[in-house]
Amino acid sequence: MPVRPPIHRPAGRRDKPERDRDTDRQRDPAIRALYKSARWQRARRMFLACHPLCAECQRQGRVSAANTVDHITPHCGDTERFWDPDGWQALCASCHSRKTAAEDGGFGNRRREP
C-alpha cells in the first residue's frame, strides 16, 4: 500500500484550533462569558432554527445555510444590545468572516469605529 507523503508546513505555523484559542483568549473576559453562557447558546440555537438561511447571501440572490448569529451593530460589551434579537442576523461562516474583518480591521481593512 502506498505511503502518503508528509505535509509540508512552514516553521511556526499553527493549526486553526490553536489560532482560534489565541483569538478567544484576547477577547474581553466579560464578553467571552456572554458568548459561552447557556443562555446565549439557547438563544443562538432558537434564532438559527427560526432563520436557517444566511441573510447576506439572500440579499445577493444566493441560498446558503446560516451557522452564525451576528450582531448587526457591534455590541462592544453592552449587555442590553447583546441580548436584543432585533439586532441579530443569521449569517454563513464566510459572510460573517467578511463582515467581521471589515469591522475589526482584518485582512488589511481599516478598523471601523462604532
GROMACS elastic network, one bead per residue, 0.5 to 0.9 nm:
[ bonds ]
;  ai    aj funct       b0    kb
    4     7     6  0.88424   500
    9    12     6  0.83915   500
    9    13     6  0.66209   500
    9    14     6  0.89747   500
   10    13     6  0.57478   500
   11    14     6  0.87939   500
   14    17     6  0.82344   500
   14    18     6  0.61654   500
   14    19     6  0.65585   500
   15    18     6  0.54536   500
   15    19     6  0.64657   500
   15    20     6  0.87918   500
   16    19     6  0.50238   500
   16    20     6  0.60288   500
   16    21     6  0.85627   500
   17    20     6  0.50356   500
   17    21     6  0.61697   500
   17    22     6  0.86897   500
   18    21     6  0.51421   500
   18    22     6  0.63285   500
   18    23     6  0.87243   500
   19    22     6  0.51396   500
   19    23     6  0.62477   500
   19    24     6  0.86447   500
   20    23     6  0.50764   500
   20    24     6  0.61336   500
   20    25     6  0.86287   500
   21    24     6  0.50454   500
   21    25     6  0.61759   500
   21    26     6  0.87639   500
   22    25     6  0.50978   500
   22    26     6  0.64118   500
   22    27     6  0.89760   500
   23    26     6  0.52490   500
   23    27     6  0.66757   500
   24    27     6  0.53167   500
   24    28     6  0.85929   500
   24    32     6  0.73737   500
   25    28     6  0.79109   500
   25    29     6  0.80191   500
   25    32     6  0.84871   500
   26    29     6  0.84236   500
   27    30     6  0.84944   500
   27    31     6  0.70189   500
   27    32     6  0.63288   500
   28    31     6  0.53849   500
   28    32     6  0.61450   500
   28    33     6  0.86927   500
   28    77     6  0.85171   500
   29    33     6  0.60846   500
   29    34     6  0.87192   500
   30    33     6  0.51738   500
   30    34     6  0.65408   500
   30    77     6  0.74631   500
   31    34     6  0.50984   500
   31    35     6  0.65389   500
   31    36     6  0.87840   500
   31    76     6  0.82427   500
   31    77     6  0.58694   500
   31    79     6  0.88872   500
   32    35     6  0.52938   500
   32    36     6  0.62537   500
   32    37     6  0.86670   500
   33    36     6  0.51236   500
   33    37     6  0.60127   500
   34    37     6  0.53466   500
   34    38     6  0.87927   500
   34    39     6  0.83645   500
   34    40     6  0.67815   500
   34    77     6  0.89180   500
   34    79     6  0.84324   500
   34    82     6  0.85207   500
   35    38     6  0.84800   500
   35    39     6  0.87749   500
   35    40     6  0.59755   500
   35    41     6  0.74799   500
   36    39     6  0.85129   500
   36    40     6  0.69654   500
   36    41     6  0.71684   500
   37    40     6  0.53784   500
   37    41     6  0.64515   500
   37    42     6  0.88131   500
   38    41     6  0.50246   500
   38    42     6  0.61648   500
   38    43     6  0.85508   500
   39    42     6  0.52701   500
   39    43     6  0.61536   500
   39    44     6  0.85308   500
   40    44     6  0.58428   500
   40    45     6  0.83964   500
   40    83     6  0.82886   500
   41    44     6  0.51385   500
   41    45     6  0.61340   500
   41    46     6  0.86498   500
   42    45     6  0.51585   500
   42    46     6  0.61900   500
   42    47     6  0.85754   500
   43    46     6  0.51821   500
   43    47     6  0.60475   500
   43    48     6  0.85952   500
   43    83     6  0.88131   500
   43    85     6  0.87754   500
   44    47     6  0.51408   500
   44    48     6  0.61523   500
   44    49     6  0.85251   500
   44    68     6  0.80078   500
   44    69     6  0.63073   500
   45    48     6  0.53062   500
   45    49     6  0.61675   500
   45    50     6  0.87967   500
   45    69     6  0.89399   500
   46    49     6  0.50433   500
   46    50     6  0.63646   500
   46    51     6  0.86187   500
   47    50     6  0.51972   500
   47    51     6  0.59992   500
   47    52     6  0.82439   500
   47    69     6  0.74937   500
   47    85     6  0.82146   500
   47    88     6  0.86478   500
   47    89     6  0.86062   500
   47    90     6  0.77264   500
   48    52     6  0.52363   500
   48    53     6  0.81675   500
   48    66     6  0.70368   500
   48    67     6  0.70318   500
   48    68     6  0.76429   500
   48    69     6  0.71315   500
   48    90     6  0.65341   500
   49    52     6  0.56983   500
   51    54     6  0.78644   500
   51    55     6  0.84824   500
   51    66     6  0.76689   500
   51    89     6  0.81526   500
   51    90     6  0.62723   500
   52    64     6  0.86281   500
   52    65     6  0.58832   500
   52    66     6  0.54874   500
   52    67     6  0.78449   500
   52    90     6  0.72489   500
   52    91     6  0.88881   500
   53    56     6  0.89620   500
   53    57     6  0.80082   500
   53    58     6  0.74544   500
   53    63     6  0.68110   500
   53    64     6  0.57662   500
   53    67     6  0.84518   500
   53    90     6  0.67915   500
   53    91     6  0.72449   500
   53    92     6  0.78267   500
   54    57     6  0.53904   500
   54    58     6  0.62485   500
   54    59     6  0.88072   500
   54    62     6  0.87543   500
   54    63     6  0.71860   500
   54    64     6  0.57898   500
   54    65     6  0.57015   500
   54    67     6  0.79860   500
   54    68     6  0.86226   500
   54    89     6  0.80816   500
   54    90     6  0.53651   500
   54    92     6  0.53221   500
   54    95     6  0.80726   500
   55    58     6  0.51270   500
   55    59     6  0.63317   500
   55    60     6  0.88678   500
   55    64     6  0.89709   500
   55    66     6  0.79322   500
   55    89     6  0.66295   500
   55    90     6  0.58436   500
   55    91     6  0.58113   500
   55    92     6  0.83105   500
   56    59     6  0.50762   500
   56    60     6  0.64922   500
   56    61     6  0.88056   500
   56    62     6  0.85381   500
   56    89     6  0.88878   500
   56    90     6  0.83757   500
   56    91     6  0.66032   500
   56    92     6  0.82710   500
   56    95     6  0.67471   500
   56    96     6  0.89257   500
   57    60     6  0.50634   500
   57    61     6  0.62317   500
   57    63     6  0.60108   500
   57    64     6  0.65883   500
   57    91     6  0.79623   500
   57    92     6  0.80742   500
   57    95     6  0.76669   500
   58    62     6  0.52297   500
   58    63     6  0.59054   500
   58    64     6  0.79174   500
   59    62     6  0.74951   500
   60    63     6  0.88145   500
   64    91     6  0.88122   500
   64    92     6  0.69587   500
   65    90     6  0.89112   500
   65    91     6  0.78318   500
   65    92     6  0.61455   500
   66    69     6  0.80066   500
   66    90     6  0.55830   500
   66    93     6  0.74084   500
   67    90     6  0.70837   500
   67    91     6  0.63044   500
   67    92     6  0.52974   500
   67    93     6  0.65283   500
   68    89     6  0.83116   500
   68    90     6  0.57742   500
   68    91     6  0.52489   500
   68    92     6  0.60018   500
   68    93     6  0.64941   500
   68    96     6  0.72203   500
   69    88     6  0.63450   500
   69    89     6  0.57242   500
   69    91     6  0.62726   500
   69    92     6  0.87388   500
   69    96     6  0.86310   500
   70    73     6  0.86076   500
   70    74     6  0.87162   500
   70    87     6  0.83187   500
   70    88     6  0.54455   500
   70    89     6  0.52214   500
   70    90     6  0.61055   500
   70    91     6  0.66118   500
   70    96     6  0.70272   500
   71    74     6  0.57366   500
   71    75     6  0.69638   500
   71    81     6  0.85580   500
   71    82     6  0.73539   500
   71    84     6  0.89870   500
   71    85     6  0.85996   500
   71    87     6  0.57216   500
   71    89     6  0.65027   500
   71    90     6  0.89606   500
   72    75     6  0.86821   500
   72    86     6  0.89683   500
   72    87     6  0.54704   500
   72    88     6  0.55827   500
   72    89     6  0.64027   500
   73    76     6  0.89943   500
   73    81     6  0.86069   500
   73    87     6  0.68306   500
   73    88     6  0.83538   500
   73   114     6  0.77915   500
   74    77     6  0.85348   500
   74    81     6  0.83785   500
   74    82     6  0.83128   500
   74   103     6  0.86653   500
   74   114     6  0.71624   500
   75    78     6  0.53031   500
   75    79     6  0.73988   500
   75    80     6  0.83642   500
   75    81     6  0.55211   500
   75    82     6  0.54692   500
   76    79     6  0.86474   500
   76    81     6  0.86909   500
   76    82     6  0.83802   500
   76   114     6  0.84993   500
   77    80     6  0.88638   500
   77    81     6  0.82738   500
   77    82     6  0.72635   500
   78    81     6  0.55122   500
   78    82     6  0.60850   500
   78    83     6  0.88814   500
   79    83     6  0.61681   500
   79    84     6  0.85780   500
   80    83     6  0.55646   500
   80    84     6  0.63557   500
   81    84     6  0.52027   500
   81    85     6  0.85181   500
   81    87     6  0.72737   500
   82    85     6  0.81268   500
   82    87     6  0.80693   500
   82    88     6  0.87528   500
   83    86     6  0.89303   500
   83    87     6  0.84475   500
   83    88     6  0.89206   500
   84    87     6  0.57297   500
   84    88     6  0.73404   500
   85    88     6  0.51788   500
   85    89     6  0.82894   500
   86    89     6  0.82395   500
   90    96     6  0.88617   500
   91    94     6  0.80884   500
   91    95     6  0.60716   500
   91    96     6  0.57686   500
   92    95     6  0.55034   500
   92    96     6  0.61537   500
   92    97     6  0.86399   500
   93    96     6  0.51428   500
   93    97     6  0.60627   500
   93    98     6  0.85771   500
   94    97     6  0.51134   500
   94    98     6  0.61449   500
   94    99     6  0.86210   500
   95    98     6  0.50883   500
   95    99     6  0.61307   500
   95   100     6  0.85295   500
   96    99     6  0.51278   500
   96   100     6  0.59815   500
   96   101     6  0.84127   500
   97   100     6  0.51608   500
   97   101     6  0.59523   500
   97   102     6  0.85057   500
   98   101     6  0.52548   500
   98   102     6  0.62594   500
   98   103     6  0.87771   500
   98   106     6  0.88253   500
   99   102     6  0.52052   500
   99   103     6  0.63444   500
   99   104     6  0.86576   500
  100   103     6  0.50825   500
  100   104     6  0.58538   500
  100   105     6  0.81040   500
  100   106     6  0.76663   500
  101   104     6  0.51864   500
  101   105     6  0.55134   500
  101   107     6  0.63679   500
  101   108     6  0.85401   500
  101   109     6  0.70328   500
  101   111     6  0.85197   500
  102   105     6  0.55823   500
  102   106     6  0.63944   500
  102   107     6  0.79611   500
  102   108     6  0.87431   500
  102   109     6  0.57560   500
  102   110     6  0.72175   500
  102   111     6  0.70464   500
  102   112     6  0.74091   500
  103   106     6  0.77539   500
  103   109     6  0.80125   500
  103   110     6  0.78062   500
  103   111     6  0.56996   500
  103   112     6  0.50682   500
  103   113     6  0.78542   500
  103   114     6  0.88231   500
  104   109     6  0.78651   500
  104   110     6  0.76595   500
  104   111     6  0.50518   500
  104   112     6  0.65445   500
  104   113     6  0.87582   500
  105   108     6  0.63025   500
  105   112     6  0.70713   500
  106   109     6  0.55699   500
  106   110     6  0.77519   500
  106   111     6  0.77917   500
  109   112     6  0.88075   500
